[in-house]
Amino acid sequence: MCLATVYIEDDGQREEVMQDVAWIKPANGGLQLITFLGESKLFQAHIESIDLMNSLIVLKRMTTDSPERVPGDQEGKLA
């Protein structure tokens, strides 16, 4: 079984945000991360890189003025 650790990268700094991620789904203009046990978090981010050899996924936060942002997203709803 291949589960991943997910990091958010901001200004060259990486912060671990979730472990044991089994699924990543597009949702509400961002990404929904779901662990093997069903814990779910929503991030206003896109995938920067995926390292399958080390089970590592790096996300990059989308800025509020990003064209990828979906109109109507509620502040505070997404991480």
PyMOL commands that set and color helices and strands:
alter all, ss='L'
color gray80, all
select strands_A, chain A and resi 4-10+13-27+30-35+40-43+45-51+56-61
alter strands_A, ss='S'
color yellow, strands_A
deselect
rebuild
show_as cartoon
